Amino acid sequence: MGIELGLGRVEKLLKLLANPHRQLKCIHVTGTNGKGSTLAYLSSILSEANIRHGRFTTPHTILVNDSLSINRDALPMEKFQQYKMKVQAQNDRHEVGCTEFEILTCSMFLAFAFEAVELALIEVGLGGRNDATNVVSKDEVLVSGITKIGIDHEKFLGNTISLIAHEKAGIIKNGIDCVVDLTNSEEALEVIRKQADQQGSPLHEVNGSSSRIQRLIKLSPLRGKYQEQNLAISLKIVSLLRDKYQYNISDEAIERGIQKTTWPGRLQLVQHPEKNIQFLLDGAHNESAAIELGKYLEDVRKNNEGIIFVVALTKGKSIEGLLKHIVKNEHDSVIPMKFLQPEDMPWVHCYDASELAQVAKKFVNNVDDIKLEDANELFEHLQKLKNDMDNRQVVICGSLYLCADILRAIQYAPHQR
């Protein structure tokens, strides 16, 4: 089953499960880019403050169960499967017809209720207004967050910033505080301000340029200037949790939490555990993210050596929208790849490497059109290049599903995060 937005099926299935989401207190975050990083900061801070919380982010990083975390740890696979089986059984018995993402969302609500979390950090799957996670009401949501909004998923959300912002702003709840990234376009902010006003919701517009953020961002291991904004949103949410809801979160816990934050596949510098290969791993799955990746690479390019780009994209994404922002040098080269079919996500499909190669040739002379079946074959090829004295930097990007393949291949473990 593919993507079908709407709340009706989820509401019906949750009712059959005794409405576990009504037991939760939630932080609900949407946006085109930055949602995961924002919740990663928030989760790490809450962990340092010893506040038991659940975190829901998609797509999964390595295995399906890591979409659901309790504190810093992925929900154990056995528990994940137990909760999901209960949900699936009700869905099948009553012929509700939920999509895969809706089943996952209901499993998350059931798991967090049974695991007795004090807070549930919930990332919107797609859009906001009609996303399955938006079944939570003003009675469950303590704070809503809206990160950077850009063009993505146009088929479902619309092809303008204002239309997409309208969908994202649909998570704003009556009278509930909302924190928004002030560096959003005026077009997006206008829509969000209007929705907040209609809902009577206090709107907190945050900017990462404040002296406090500039001081604290130096503690963060996450790369990219845009992390200033994600951190600013997280810290405003923390401030509201402390001041309005009396959560005990000390300044020391905040600083320790920032220092220990990890978020795989986002400007992540990785050393292969067995080969002499270091690479930068970044999802960069839409044009806004590609622009940020391009900015980062401008600062780290070594002289005039060029970069080896390993690229895979989900069908429907703009290949040109990625490459035009990152390929800048005549010495750059592109290795097109496919990612493996993600588990429990049958609607996701990858461009063939030949399609990527054809477009890449518009941007770079050197397209390495070797046919690679998986990440292990990629690393063998990169090692061969290195043995032949090709010492250019390696950047693997274009899809979070490709990032997942890479991390699985090197057996990336949670304790390494």
Backbone torsions as a table, in degrees:
resi	resn	phi	psi	omega
1	MET	NA	143.6	-176.4
2	GLY	-94.3	-154.6	-179.9
3	ILE	-86.0	123.0	175.5
4	GLU	-136.1	104.7	-177.8
5	LEU	-74.5	153.8	-179.6
6	GLY	138.9	154.6	-174.5
7	LEU	-104.8	-12.0	-172.7
8	GLY	-58.6	-49.0	-178.1
9	ARG	-65.2	-42.6	-178.6
10	VAL	-63.6	-44.4	179.4
11	GLU	-60.5	-41.0	179.9
12	LYS	-64.8	-45.4	-178.1
13	LEU	-67.7	-41.2	179.0
14	LEU	-63.9	-34.5	176.9
15	LYS	-63.3	-39.3	177.4
16	LEU	-66.0	-22.5	179.7
17	LEU	-96.6	11.7	-179.9
18	ALA	71.2	30.1	173.4
19	ASN	49.4	61.9	-178.6
20	PRO	-62.9	-27.3	-178.5
21	HIS	-65.0	-21.9	-179.6
22	ARG	-71.8	-12.6	179.2
23	GLN	-87.3	-6.4	-169.5
24	LEU	-100.0	157.5	166.1
25	LYS	-114.6	124.5	-165.5
26	CYS	-121.5	149.6	162.0
27	ILE	-109.8	121.4	-172.4
28	HIS	-115.9	120.6	-172.3
29	VAL	-126.1	132.9	175.1
30	THR	-127.7	178.7	-178.3
31	GLY	142.5	166.3	177.9
32	THR	-82.8	-45.2	178.2
33	ASN	-133.7	147.0	174.7
34	GLY	101.5	-8.0	-178.3
35	LYS	-60.5	-49.7	-176.1
36	GLY	-64.5	-42.4	178.9
37	SER	-64.2	-41.0	179.1
38	THR	-59.9	-45.9	179.4
39	LEU	-72.2	-27.6	176.8
40	ALA	-65.3	-44.9	175.8
41	TYR	-59.7	-48.4	-175.8
42	LEU	-63.0	-43.0	-180.0
43	SER	-63.5	-42.6	-179.1
44	SER	-65.4	-39.2	177.7
45	ILE	-65.6	-45.1	178.9
46	LEU	-63.0	-36.5	177.6
47	SER	-62.3	-43.1	179.0
48	GLU	-67.6	-25.6	178.3
49	ALA	-88.7	4.7	179.5
50	ASN	58.2	38.8	175.1
51	ILE	-103.1	113.1	-177.1
52	ARG	-67.6	123.2	-176.1
53	HIS	-144.3	157.0	172.5
54	GLY	-106.3	150.6	177.0
55	ARG	-132.8	130.4	-178.5
56	PHE	-119.6	114.8	178.2
57	THR	-136.3	144.2	177.8
58	THR	-136.6	153.3	-3.0
59	PRO	-72.7	168.3	178.5
60	HIS	-64.6	155.3	-176.5
61	THR	-82.1	-48.9	-176.8
62	ILE	-127.2	-56.9	178.3
63	LEU	-119.6	158.4	-172.5
64	VAL	-59.3	-30.2	-175.8
65	ASN	-73.2	-17.3	-176.6
66	ASP	-79.2	2.8	168.4
67	SER	-67.8	-25.3	-179.4
68	LEU	-113.1	119.5	179.1
69	SER	-121.8	147.4	168.3
70	ILE	-113.5	117.0	-169.9
71	ASN	55.3	-124.7	-176.4
72	ARG	-92.0	-3.3	-171.2
73	ASP	-109.1	138.1	174.2
74	ALA	-61.1	142.5	174.9
75	LEU	-58.2	127.5	-179.0
76	PRO	-51.5	142.4	-175.7
77	MET	-55.6	-40.7	-178.9
78	GLU	-60.6	-45.8	178.1
79	LYS	-66.0	-42.7	178.6
80	PHE	-55.2	-47.0	-178.6
81	GLN	-67.2	-34.8	178.6
82	GLN	-64.3	-47.9	179.1
83	TYR	-63.3	-42.7	-178.5
84	LYS	-65.8	-38.3	178.4
85	MET	-63.0	-39.3	176.9
86	LYS	-61.6	-43.5	179.9
87	VAL	-66.9	-46.8	-178.7
88	GLN	-61.7	-37.9	-179.5
89	ALA	-62.2	-43.7	178.5
90	GLN	-67.3	-40.0	179.0
91	ASN	-61.2	-44.7	-178.2
92	ASP	-71.7	-42.9	-176.2
93	ARG	-62.2	-39.6	-176.0
94	HIS	-102.0	6.7	176.5
95	GLU	50.6	50.1	-179.7
96	VAL	-72.0	-37.2	176.8
97	GLY	81.6	31.2	179.9
98	CYS	-68.5	149.4	175.0
99	THR	-75.7	171.0	179.1
100	GLU	-59.4	-42.8	-178.9
101	PHE	-67.5	-36.3	177.9
102	GLU	-65.7	-38.9	175.6
103	ILE	-61.5	-44.1	178.9
104	LEU	-62.6	-42.6	-179.5
105	THR	-63.3	-45.0	177.9
106	CYS	-65.2	-36.1	176.1
107	SER	-63.0	-39.5	177.6
108	MET	-61.4	-48.3	-179.6
109	PHE	-61.3	-42.5	179.8
110	LEU	-64.4	-44.6	-179.1
111	ALA	-62.7	-47.1	-176.8
112	PHE	-66.2	-33.9	177.2
113	ALA	-67.5	-47.0	-179.6
114	PHE	-68.0	-31.3	-179.5
115	GLU	-82.6	0.0	173.9
116	ALA	53.2	52.8	177.6
117	VAL	-76.9	147.9	175.7
118	GLU	-77.4	-30.8	178.3
119	LEU	-140.3	145.8	173.9
120	ALA	-116.6	118.2	176.9
121	LEU	-94.7	114.1	-169.3
122	ILE	-121.2	121.5	175.6
123	GLU	-92.9	130.5	175.4
124	VAL	-62.7	142.2	178.4
125	GLY	-77.7	-53.0	-177.5
126	LEU	-151.3	119.7	178.4
127	GLY	79.2	-109.5	-178.9
128	GLY	168.2	-62.6	-173.3
129	ARG	-54.6	-47.6	-177.9
130	ASN	-109.2	16.5	177.6
131	ASP	-74.9	146.8	-177.0
132	ALA	-56.3	-32.0	-178.9
133	THR	-69.8	-15.5	-173.9
134	ASN	-82.3	14.9	171.5
135	VAL	-71.9	-16.8	177.2
136	VAL	-68.7	143.3	-175.8
137	SER	-110.5	-177.5	178.2
138	LYS	-63.0	-18.9	178.7
139	ASP	-76.4	-22.0	179.7
140	GLU	-103.5	-31.0	-174.1
141	VAL	-85.3	126.4	175.3
142	LEU	-90.3	-41.1	-180.0
143	VAL	-146.8	139.5	170.2
144	SER	-104.4	149.9	177.6
145	GLY	-132.2	141.5	177.2
146	ILE	-129.3	115.8	-179.5
147	THR	-88.4	-158.1	-175.1
148	LYS	-68.7	134.4	-179.1
149	ILE	-108.4	130.0	177.1
150	GLY	-140.3	-173.5	-179.9
151	ILE	-83.4	120.8	177.2
152	ASP	-167.7	151.9	179.3
153	HIS	53.5	43.8	-175.8
154	GLU	-58.5	-31.7	-178.8
155	LYS	-59.5	-31.1	-175.7
156	PHE	-104.1	-28.8	-170.7
157	LEU	-112.5	-11.3	-175.8
158	GLY	106.5	164.4	-173.3
159	ASN	-110.2	18.0	174.0
160	THR	-128.4	157.7	179.1
161	ILE	-61.2	-39.9	-177.5
162	SER	-65.9	-39.6	178.1
163	LEU	-66.2	-43.1	179.3
164	ILE	-66.0	-42.1	178.7
165	ALA	-61.8	-35.5	177.7
166	HIS	-60.9	-42.6	178.5
167	GLU	-66.7	-43.0	-179.9
168	LYS	-64.1	-42.3	-177.4
169	ALA	-67.4	-8.2	178.6
170	GLY	-66.9	-9.5	177.4
171	ILE	-87.7	-8.4	-179.9
172	ILE	-66.7	127.6	-175.6
173	LYS	-105.7	150.3	-177.2
174	ASN	-55.5	116.8	175.9
175	GLY	76.2	2.1	-176.0
176	ILE	-99.4	134.7	-179.3
177	ASP	-56.5	142.1	175.8
178	CYS	-130.4	132.8	178.5
179	VAL	-109.6	129.3	-175.9
180	VAL	-130.3	147.5	176.8
181	ASP	-71.6	115.2	-176.5
182	LEU	-70.2	-17.2	179.8
183	THR	-81.5	3.0	171.9
184	ASN	-60.7	158.3	178.0
185	SER	-63.7	154.4	179.0
186	GLU	-60.4	-32.2	178.1
187	GLU	-60.3	-44.1	179.2
188	ALA	-71.4	-43.8	-177.8
189	LEU	-62.4	-36.2	179.6
190	GLU	-60.8	-43.5	179.3
191	VAL	-65.5	-44.4	-178.0
192	ILE	-65.5	-43.1	179.1
193	ARG	-61.9	-40.9	179.9
194	LYS	-63.7	-44.0	-180.0
195	GLN	-65.3	-42.4	179.2
196	ALA	-62.8	-39.4	179.3
197	ASP	-65.2	-43.5	178.7
198	GLN	-63.2	-33.1	-178.0
199	GLN	-89.1	-4.8	-176.8
200	GLY	63.3	36.4	-176.0
201	SER	-103.0	125.9	175.1
202	PRO	-59.4	127.1	-177.9
203	LEU	-109.1	124.5	-179.4
204	HIS	-110.8	109.8	-178.7
205	GLU	-96.5	114.9	-171.6
206	VAL	-111.1	148.3	-179.1
207	ASN	-129.3	133.7	-178.4
208	GLY	-76.1	2.0	-177.2
209	SER	-85.9	-2.9	-178.9
210	SER	-64.3	155.2	-177.3
211	SER	-61.9	-35.7	-179.7
212	ARG	-65.4	-45.8	179.4
213	ILE	-64.7	-40.8	-179.9
214	GLN	-63.0	-30.4	176.8
215	ARG	-76.1	-46.5	-174.6
216	LEU	-74.2	-29.3	-178.1
217	ILE	-63.4	-23.4	179.0
218	LYS	-66.3	-20.1	177.9
219	LEU	-81.7	-16.8	-170.9
220	SER	-80.7	133.4	174.4
221	PRO	-81.3	-8.4	-178.8
222	LEU	-76.9	136.5	-175.9
223	ARG	-93.2	157.8	176.3
224	GLY	105.5	132.3	-178.1
225	LYS	-63.1	-29.1	-179.8
226	TYR	-62.1	-17.5	178.9
227	GLN	-65.4	-20.5	175.3
228	GLU	-58.0	-41.6	-179.0
229	GLN	-71.0	-41.8	178.6
230	ASN	-62.7	-41.1	178.0
231	LEU	-65.4	-39.8	179.8
232	ALA	-61.2	-41.1	177.4
233	ILE	-64.1	-46.4	-179.2
234	SER	-58.6	-45.8	-175.8
235	LEU	-70.5	-30.1	174.7
236	LYS	-68.4	-39.1	176.1
237	ILE	-62.8	-43.3	177.1
238	VAL	-59.0	-42.9	179.6
239	SER	-60.2	-41.6	178.4
240	LEU	-67.8	-39.1	177.7
241	LEU	-62.8	-38.1	-179.9
242	ARG	-73.1	-50.6	-169.6
243	ASP	-80.4	-35.0	-173.8
244	LYS	-98.1	-30.8	-174.2
245	TYR	-118.9	6.0	172.6
246	GLN	59.5	32.6	171.1
247	TYR	-73.7	137.5	-176.3
248	ASN	-87.2	94.3	-178.6
249	ILE	-128.2	106.5	-176.0
250	SER	-79.7	161.8	175.6
251	ASP	-61.2	-34.7	178.9
252	GLU	-65.9	-39.9	177.6
253	ALA	-64.3	-37.4	178.1
254	ILE	-61.9	-48.1	-177.8
255	GLU	-65.9	-42.4	177.9
256	ARG	-64.1	-40.4	180.0
257	GLY	-62.5	-42.6	178.2
258	ILE	-61.8	-44.6	-179.0
259	GLN	-61.0	-32.1	-174.4
260	LYS	-98.4	5.5	-178.3
261	THR	-67.9	134.8	172.8
262	THR	-134.0	148.9	176.7
263	TRP	-152.4	94.5	-172.8
264	PRO	-60.8	146.3	173.3
265	GLY	80.7	11.6	176.8
266	ARG	-126.7	101.9	-175.4
267	LEU	45.0	47.1	-176.9
268	GLN	-95.3	120.5	176.9
269	LEU	-86.9	121.9	-171.4
270	VAL	-127.0	137.6	173.0
271	GLN	-106.6	124.5	176.7
272	HIS	-61.7	132.2	-173.9
273	PRO	-67.5	-20.4	-175.3
274	GLU	-120.8	-22.1	-177.5
275	LYS	-110.6	158.9	179.7
276	ASN	-83.7	59.8	-176.4
277	ILE	-131.3	123.7	171.9
278	GLN	-113.9	142.2	-178.1
279	PHE	-148.9	157.2	174.4
280	LEU	-99.2	128.0	-176.8
281	LEU	-112.9	123.0	-178.7
282	ASP	-148.0	130.2	-178.8
283	GLY	-58.7	-50.9	178.3
284	ALA	38.0	55.7	-169.6
285	HIS	-92.8	4.8	172.5
286	ASN	-148.3	173.1	-172.2
287	GLU	-66.2	-36.0	178.1
288	SER	-60.0	-43.0	178.6
289	ALA	-68.8	-34.7	178.1
290	ALA	-65.0	-38.0	177.3
291	ILE	-61.0	-44.6	-180.0
292	GLU	-66.3	-39.2	176.6
293	LEU	-62.0	-42.9	178.7
294	GLY	-60.5	-41.6	177.9
295	LYS	-61.6	-43.6	-179.4
296	TYR	-63.8	-42.4	-177.8
297	LEU	-66.8	-30.6	176.8
298	GLU	-58.5	-34.0	-177.7
299	ASP	-82.1	-20.7	-173.6
300	VAL	-113.9	-1.3	178.7
301	ARG	-60.9	137.1	-179.6
302	LYS	-93.1	110.1	176.9
303	ASN	46.4	-120.7	-177.0
304	ASN	-123.3	29.4	-171.6
305	GLU	-74.6	-27.1	-174.8
306	GLY	87.6	171.8	-177.1
307	ILE	-133.1	142.5	171.4
308	ILE	-91.3	114.4	178.3
309	PHE	-99.6	124.3	172.0
310	VAL	-103.9	121.3	-167.3
311	VAL	-130.5	134.7	167.8
312	ALA	-141.1	144.6	-179.7
313	LEU	-137.1	149.9	172.6
314	THR	-72.2	138.6	177.5
315	LYS	-56.6	137.4	-177.4
316	GLY	101.8	-23.3	175.9
317	LYS	-78.3	155.7	-178.5
318	SER	-86.0	114.4	176.9
319	ILE	-65.2	-44.4	177.9
320	GLU	-61.4	-36.9	-178.3
321	GLY	-64.6	-22.2	174.1
322	LEU	-87.4	-56.4	-169.3
323	LEU	-64.5	-35.4	-175.8
324	LYS	-66.9	-18.0	-179.3
325	HIS	-97.4	-14.0	-174.5
326	ILE	-117.0	-30.3	-179.3
327	VAL	-85.5	114.0	-171.8
328	LYS	-129.4	-5.8	-165.7
329	ASN	-132.0	142.5	179.5
330	GLU	-65.1	-17.1	179.1
331	HIS	-93.8	0.3	175.5
332	ASP	-70.9	151.7	173.1
333	SER	-139.0	159.6	-178.0
334	VAL	-125.0	131.3	172.0
335	ILE	-110.7	106.7	179.3
336	PRO	-76.6	142.8	-179.5
337	MET	-140.7	168.9	167.5
338	LYS	-114.5	150.2	170.6
339	PHE	-99.1	161.0	178.8
340	LEU	-73.5	154.5	179.0
341	GLN	-61.6	120.1	-179.0
342	PRO	-66.2	141.4	-179.0
343	GLU	-64.7	135.5	177.5
344	ASP	61.7	23.4	178.7
345	MET	-134.1	65.5	-173.8
346	PRO	-67.2	-13.9	-179.7
347	TRP	-82.3	-10.5	-178.2
348	VAL	-88.4	128.7	178.2
349	HIS	-133.4	150.3	-175.0
350	CYS	-106.4	145.0	170.7
351	TYR	-62.5	144.0	169.7
352	ASP	-65.7	148.5	179.3
353	ALA	-59.1	-33.3	-179.7
354	SER	-65.4	-36.8	176.7
355	GLU	-65.1	-43.0	177.7
356	LEU	-62.4	-43.2	-178.0
357	ALA	-60.9	-41.3	-178.4
358	GLN	-61.2	-43.7	179.5
359	VAL	-72.9	-38.6	-177.8
360	ALA	-60.4	-31.5	-178.9
361	LYS	-65.4	-15.4	174.7
362	LYS	-75.6	-20.2	-172.7
363	PHE	-111.8	-21.7	-174.1
364	VAL	-148.9	143.5	-179.3
365	ASN	-75.4	-32.8	-173.6
366	ASN	-99.1	96.0	174.0
367	VAL	-110.6	114.0	-177.9
368	ASP	-81.4	94.4	-170.9
369	ASP	-86.1	34.2	177.5
370	ILE	-73.3	142.8	-178.9
371	LYS	-89.7	113.3	-178.8
372	LEU	-112.5	128.4	-175.8
373	GLU	-83.9	-30.5	-176.7
374	ASP	-159.9	-178.9	-175.7
375	ALA	-64.2	-34.8	180.0
376	ASN	-64.4	-40.0	176.1
377	GLU	-65.8	-36.2	176.8
378	LEU	-59.7	-47.2	-177.3
379	PHE	-66.1	-34.1	175.2
380	GLU	-62.5	-42.0	-179.7
381	HIS	-67.0	-42.3	178.8
382	LEU	-64.5	-36.9	177.7
383	GLN	-65.2	-38.5	178.1
384	LYS	-62.8	-43.6	178.0
385	LEU	-60.0	-43.0	-179.3
386	LYS	-65.8	-39.8	176.9
387	ASN	-63.1	-27.4	177.4
388	ASP	-88.1	17.6	174.7
389	MET	72.2	24.4	172.4
390	ASP	-87.7	101.7	-174.7
391	ASN	-103.3	20.0	178.4
392	ARG	-65.9	153.8	174.7
393	GLN	-64.7	150.1	178.7
394	VAL	-113.4	128.5	176.5
395	VAL	-124.2	121.7	179.4
396	ILE	-108.1	120.0	-168.8
397	CYS	-156.2	174.1	172.1
398	GLY	111.6	-18.7	-177.8
399	SER	-161.9	136.8	174.0
400	LEU	-68.4	-23.5	177.2
401	TYR	-71.9	-36.1	173.5
402	LEU	-64.8	-42.8	177.0
403	CYS	-56.4	-42.3	179.5
404	ALA	-62.1	-43.2	177.7
405	ASP	-58.7	-43.5	-178.4
406	ILE	-64.6	-46.0	-177.5
407	LEU	-66.3	-36.7	176.1
408	ARG	-65.4	-39.5	-176.8
409	ALA	-64.2	-32.9	179.6
410	ILE	-96.2	8.9	178.3
411	GLN	54.6	48.0	177.2
412	TYR	-64.3	127.4	-174.7
413	ALA	-115.0	152.8	-178.2
414	PRO	-53.2	-35.9	-177.1
415	HIS	-69.8	-11.9	177.9
416	GLN	-84.5	-9.4	-171.6
417	ARG	-69.1	NA	NA
